[in-house]
Amino acid sequence: MPKPVVIQTIDFNKTPAIGALLMKEGQRYELVAANGHIRKDGTPTILLTWRSHCADCGSAFEIVTGLHTKGSINRRCPLHTSPGRSVTAKGRARQQTFMARHGRRQVGR
């Protein structure tokens, strides 16, 4: 069996092979499906389905992305989703550095 391809970012020119592995700060995501999709504007695209395990409870969950993802992807299952809360100490340090440089933005202003 060939060794799966391990990638660091979701930025593809063509669809990766099923079984490709994405590593994000130690969390492993496995590509389990790639399906065609038509956007609202009629443009065809590919949606990638990744399987991982929740950083809080360890249960398996799936997330769907496009071929390109600029932001972060879910690190937790739908039961434990917590936007803005870092999973790792490295992520918390990065978040604190960002807040120190840019200050807190107030919602609605």
C-alpha positions as CSV (number, residue, x, y, z in Angstrom):
1,M,0.0,0.0,0.0
2,P,1.5,3.4,-1.0
3,K,2.3,5.9,1.8
4,P,-0.4,8.6,2.0
5,V,0.5,12.2,1.0
6,V,0.8,14.5,4.0
7,I,0.0,18.2,3.4
8,Q,0.0,21.3,5.6
9,T,-2.5,23.6,3.8
10,I,-5.7,23.3,1.8
11,D,-4.6,24.9,-1.4
12,F,-4.9,22.6,-4.4
13,N,-4.8,23.0,-8.2
14,K,-6.4,19.6,-8.6
15,T,-8.2,17.3,-6.3
16,P,-5.9,15.4,-4.0
17,A,-6.2,11.6,-3.7
18,I,-8.6,10.1,-1.3
19,G,-6.6,9.2,1.8
20,A,-4.4,12.3,1.7
21,L,-3.6,13.5,5.2
22,L,-3.7,17.1,6.4
23,M,-1.8,18.0,9.6
24,K,-2.8,21.2,11.5
25,E,-0.8,21.8,14.7
26,G,-0.7,18.1,15.4
27,Q,-4.3,17.3,14.5
28,R,-4.7,14.8,11.7
29,Y,-7.4,15.1,9.0
30,E,-7.9,12.4,6.4
31,L,-9.5,13.1,3.0
32,V,-12.5,10.7,2.7
33,A,-14.4,12.1,-0.2
34,A,-14.2,14.6,-3.1
35,N,-17.5,15.5,-4.7
36,G,-18.5,17.8,-7.5
37,H,-20.7,20.8,-6.6
38,I,-22.4,23.6,-8.5
39,R,-22.2,27.0,-6.8
40,K,-25.2,29.4,-6.7
41,D,-23.6,31.3,-9.6
42,G,-23.5,28.1,-11.7
43,T,-19.7,27.6,-11.4
44,P,-18.6,24.0,-10.9
45,T,-16.3,23.2,-8.0
46,I,-15.1,20.4,-5.9
47,L,-15.9,19.9,-2.2
48,L,-13.5,17.9,0.0
49,T,-14.7,16.0,3.0
50,W,-12.2,15.5,5.8
51,R,-12.4,13.2,8.8
52,S,-10.7,14.1,12.1
53,H,-11.2,13.7,15.9
54,C,-12.4,16.4,18.3
55,A,-9.6,18.1,20.2
56,D,-11.9,18.1,23.3
57,C,-13.7,14.7,23.4
58,G,-11.9,12.7,20.8
59,S,-15.0,11.7,18.9
60,A,-14.8,11.5,15.1
61,F,-16.3,14.3,13.0
62,E,-16.3,15.4,9.4
63,I,-15.8,18.8,7.8
64,V,-16.3,20.0,4.2
65,T,-13.9,22.4,2.6
66,G,-13.2,23.7,-0.9
67,L,-10.0,23.2,-2.8
68,H,-8.7,26.4,-1.2
69,T,-9.2,27.4,2.4
70,K,-7.6,30.6,3.6
71,G,-8.8,30.5,7.2
72,S,-8.6,27.8,9.8
73,I,-10.8,24.7,9.8
74,N,-12.8,23.2,12.7
75,R,-10.7,21.5,15.3
76,R,-13.7,20.3,17.4
77,C,-16.9,18.3,16.8
78,P,-20.2,20.1,16.5
79,L,-21.0,19.4,20.2
80,H,-17.8,21.1,21.4
81,T,-17.4,23.9,18.8
82,S,-15.8,26.9,20.3
83,P,-14.9,29.6,17.8
84,G,-12.0,31.8,18.8
85,R,-10.7,29.4,21.5
86,S,-7.3,27.9,20.6
87,V,-6.7,24.2,20.9
88,T,-3.0,24.3,21.6
89,A,-0.7,26.4,23.7
90,K,1.0,27.5,20.4
91,G,-2.3,28.7,19.1
92,R,-3.1,30.6,22.4
93,A,0.3,32.3,22.2
94,R,-0.3,33.3,18.6
95,Q,-3.7,34.6,19.5
96,Q,-2.2,36.7,22.4
97,T,0.5,38.1,20.2
98,F,-2.1,39.1,17.6
99,M,-4.3,40.8,20.3
100,A,-1.3,42.6,21.7
101,R,-0.4,44.0,18.3
102,H,-3.8,44.9,17.0
103,G,-5.8,45.4,20.2
104,R,-9.3,44.1,20.8
105,R,-11.9,45.1,18.3
106,Q,-15.3,46.0,19.7
107,V,-18.3,44.4,18.0
108,G,-20.7,46.8,16.3
109,R,-18.3,49.7,15.9
